[in-house]
Amino acid sequence: MNIFFTKTNYKFAKNANKSNSAVLTFIPDTINMKKTALITGATSGIGMATAIRFASEGINLILCGRRDERLLELKKKLQPKVDVHTLCFDVSDKKATFAAISNLPPEFSSIDILINNAGNAYGLDSIETGNIADWEFMIDINLKGLLYVSKAVLQNMMKNNSGHIINIGSTAAKNVYKKGNVYCATKHSVDALTKGMRIDLKEHGIKVGSIHPGLTETEFSKVRFHGNKEKADEVYSNVISLKPEDLADIIHFVISRPYHINISDLVAMPISQN
Ligand SMILES: NC(=O)c1ccc[n+]([C@@H]2O[C@H](COP(=O)([O-])OP(=O)(O)OC[C@H]3O[C@@H](n4cnc5c(N)ncnc54)[C@H](OP(=O)(O)O)[C@@H]3O)[C@@H](O)[C@H]2O)c1
């Protein structure tokens, strides 16, 4: 089946029958219907702010992360507004990722929006002194984890011939900074992967794009410096940084465009950043 797009809010499915003539099937766009979003890394920072913003816009949520108590707390907070389901798993654990996403309860099994947000930097070291365990964490989470989650969710989106995937990259996907070596490499990979996914999934009616944040004040630096709060706080002192809510606002803008618009690649930096 080939999907092609005509007027705003509509798509048509073109089925080739045996005589190879085209049959046009009208599929109403789901733009005004209640949507479900799966957000990875919803326990903190950009992911949590996006969950809160989506809930205020009436989007049902599947919240993911490894810290179950935070997921449950957020669920409690957002449930009066929308339906919420939580999935506690490590995205770098292939088996756990597929098990969690393939066993969603029926009311959450149709996913319209995937926000591939889970990710972190570990360490800030020159390449010759870099810690191999840190490198492996970043590759396993930022790259392989994003692939596992996408593959698991795609099984579902392909059935519906629709969906929207946003990969959270970074300005580190576009530039490389001193001692950022492996983190930058994973985010450059996310950028390339986004382009590849978009090409492959277009014919299935699935939109793919990336949003690349610049410096944003979250738990990111605390994780990067292995829990050293003083070092982490230093990163955000004396500079203007983005707030996670700024990103949530941008992410909501991107996912709420009419069906025929795909904002494919967006960089958002604080005014202070080069
Ligand atoms: N903050 C920035 O300056 C900045 C700039 C550019 C890009 N980004 C990107 O933005 C995204 C969100 O980061 P953030 O700034 O919001 O950082 P954050 O506050 O540290 O949040 C990271 C989130 O990812 C989740 N996560 C990390 N490893 C995971 C794993 N193995 N399995 C499942 N979930 C995992 C964490 O949840 P659990 O710990 O509960 O699992 C947490 O919810 C990341 O992809 C990051 O690279 C951030």
The ligand as an ORCA input file, in Angstrom:
! r2SCAN-3c Opt
* xyz 0 1
  N      19.946     19.020     29.250
  C      20.613     19.385     28.171
  O      21.390     20.377     28.188
  C      20.436     18.621     26.886
  C      20.950     19.202     25.725
  C      20.811     18.533     24.530
  C      20.146     17.320     24.482
  N      19.655     16.771     25.623
  C      18.973     15.472     25.502
  O      17.685     15.568     26.034
  C      17.244     14.280     26.476
  C      16.659     14.393     27.866
  O      17.677     14.790     28.768
  P      17.425     15.762     30.000
  O      18.239     16.966     29.767
  O      15.973     15.909     30.276
  O      18.187     14.918     31.129
  P      17.672     14.214     32.486
  O      16.928     15.196     33.330
  O      18.870     13.556     33.073
  O      16.646     13.117     31.956
  C      17.078     11.956     31.298
  C      15.909     10.981     31.253
  O      16.330      9.825     30.515
  C      15.985      8.669     31.261
  N      16.964      7.611     31.030
  C      18.321      7.726     31.084
  N      18.889      6.532     30.884
  C      17.873      5.643     30.707
  C      17.819      4.246     30.452
  N      18.931      3.499     30.374
  N      16.597      3.648     30.320
  C      15.474      4.381     30.424
  N      15.456      5.708     30.645
  C      16.643      6.324     30.796
  C      16.010      9.107     32.715
  O      15.108      8.311     33.463
  P      15.542      7.208     34.569
  O      16.828      7.670     35.192
  O      14.380      7.160     35.510
  O      15.674      5.955     33.792
  C      15.461     10.526     32.618
  O      14.060     10.514     32.681
  C      18.468     13.366     26.363
  O      18.384     12.601     25.196
  C      19.631     14.341     26.270
  O      20.727     13.806     25.588
  C      19.776     17.412     26.830
*
